[in-house]
Amino acid sequence: MAKGGWVYIMTNKPRGVLYTGVTADLAARVDQHRRGVGSAFCRQYNLDKLVFAEPSDDIEPAIAREKAIKAWKREWKIQLIESMNPNWEDLFDRLA
């Protein structure tokens, strides 16, 4: 049985440093990033705000989408975030 996934983007401030990731458990992964145990990159730049999250019914398309977004120009990523989260709000609290 296929398990779903999430593509997500973390930042430290509006239009700040961006990190794109993929996970099967978004709440747990973002919690790891916020506690500084998620990834060295997020820890280095204090990326603790979830500003974009896109669900997928299957992890394989989520992985493909993450790779595609990572290859995008920075401005395209900003436009993606602002299309669903124009105020760059931290979406983490909405997960619970």
Contacts in CASP RR format, 6 or more apart in sequence:
PFRMAT RR
TARGET T0000
AUTHOR 0000-0000-0000
METHOD contacts of the structure
MODEL  1
MAKGGWVYIMTNKPRGVLYTGVTADLAARVDQHRRGVGSAFCRQYNLDKL
VFAEPSDDIEPAIAREKAIKAWKREWKIQLIESMNPNWEDLFDRLA
2 57 0 8 1.000
2 58 0 8 1.000
2 59 0 8 1.000
2 60 0 8 1.000
3 24 0 8 1.000
3 58 0 8 1.000
3 59 0 8 1.000
4 24 0 8 1.000
4 55 0 8 1.000
4 56 0 8 1.000
4 57 0 8 1.000
4 58 0 8 1.000
4 59 0 8 1.000
4 62 0 8 1.000
5 22 0 8 1.000
5 23 0 8 1.000
5 24 0 8 1.000
5 26 0 8 1.000
5 55 0 8 1.000
5 56 0 8 1.000
5 58 0 8 1.000
5 59 0 8 1.000
5 62 0 8 1.000
6 22 0 8 1.000
6 23 0 8 1.000
6 24 0 8 1.000
6 26 0 8 1.000
6 29 0 8 1.000
6 53 0 8 1.000
6 54 0 8 1.000
6 55 0 8 1.000
6 56 0 8 1.000
6 62 0 8 1.000
7 20 0 8 1.000
7 21 0 8 1.000
7 22 0 8 1.000
7 52 0 8 1.000
7 53 0 8 1.000
7 54 0 8 1.000
7 56 0 8 1.000
7 62 0 8 1.000
7 65 0 8 1.000
7 66 0 8 1.000
7 69 0 8 1.000
8 20 0 8 1.000
8 21 0 8 1.000
8 22 0 8 1.000
8 23 0 8 1.000
8 26 0 8 1.000
8 29 0 8 1.000
8 30 0 8 1.000
8 50 0 8 1.000
8 52 0 8 1.000
8 53 0 8 1.000
8 54 0 8 1.000
9 18 0 8 1.000
9 19 0 8 1.000
9 20 0 8 1.000
9 21 0 8 1.000
9 50 0 8 1.000
9 51 0 8 1.000
9 52 0 8 1.000
9 53 0 8 1.000
9 69 0 8 1.000
9 77 0 8 1.000
9 80 0 8 1.000
9 81 0 8 1.000
10 18 0 8 1.000
10 19 0 8 1.000
10 21 0 8 1.000
10 30 0 8 1.000
10 33 0 8 1.000
10 42 0 8 1.000
10 47 0 8 1.000
10 48 0 8 1.000
10 49 0 8 1.000
10 50 0 8 1.000
10 51 0 8 1.000
11 17 0 8 1.000
11 18 0 8 1.000
11 19 0 8 1.000
11 47 0 8 1.000
11 49 0 8 1.000
11 51 0 8 1.000
11 88 0 8 1.000
12 45 0 8 1.000
12 46 0 8 1.000
12 47 0 8 1.000
12 48 0 8 1.000
12 49 0 8 1.000
13 49 0 8 1.000
13 88 0 8 1.000
14 87 0 8 1.000
14 88 0 8 1.000
15 78 0 8 1.000
15 88 0 8 1.000
17 45 0 8 1.000
17 47 0 8 1.000
18 47 0 8 1.000
18 74 0 8 1.000
18 77 0 8 1.000
18 78 0 8 1.000
19 33 0 8 1.000
19 39 0 8 1.000
19 41 0 8 1.000
19 42 0 8 1.000
19 45 0 8 1.000
19 47 0 8 1.000
20 66 0 8 1.000
20 69 0 8 1.000
20 70 0 8 1.000
20 77 0 8 1.000
21 66 0 8 1.000
21 70 0 8 1.000
22 59 0 8 1.000
22 62 0 8 1.000
22 63 0 8 1.000
22 65 0 8 1.000
22 66 0 8 1.000
23 29 0 8 1.000
24 59 0 8 1.000
26 50 0 8 1.000
26 53 0 8 1.000
26 95 0 8 1.000
27 92 0 8 1.000
27 95 0 8 1.000
27 96 0 8 1.000
29 38 0 8 1.000
30 50 0 8 1.000
30 92 0 8 1.000
30 95 0 8 1.000
31 92 0 8 1.000
32 38 0 8 1.000
33 39 0 8 1.000
33 42 0 8 1.000
33 47 0 8 1.000
33 48 0 8 1.000
34 48 0 8 1.000
34 92 0 8 1.000
36 42 0 8 1.000
36 43 0 8 1.000
36 48 0 8 1.000
37 43 0 8 1.000
41 47 0 8 1.000
42 48 0 8 1.000
49 88 0 8 1.000
49 90 0 8 1.000
49 92 0 8 1.000
50 90 0 8 1.000
50 91 0 8 1.000
50 92 0 8 1.000
50 95 0 8 1.000
51 81 0 8 1.000
51 85 0 8 1.000
51 88 0 8 1.000
51 89 0 8 1.000
51 90 0 8 1.000
51 91 0 8 1.000
52 80 0 8 1.000
52 81 0 8 1.000
52 84 0 8 1.000
52 85 0 8 1.000
52 91 0 8 1.000
53 91 0 8 1.000
54 62 0 8 1.000
54 65 0 8 1.000
56 62 0 8 1.000
56 65 0 8 1.000
69 77 0 8 1.000
69 80 0 8 1.000
72 80 0 8 1.000
81 88 0 8 1.000
82 88 0 8 1.000
85 91 0 8 1.000
END
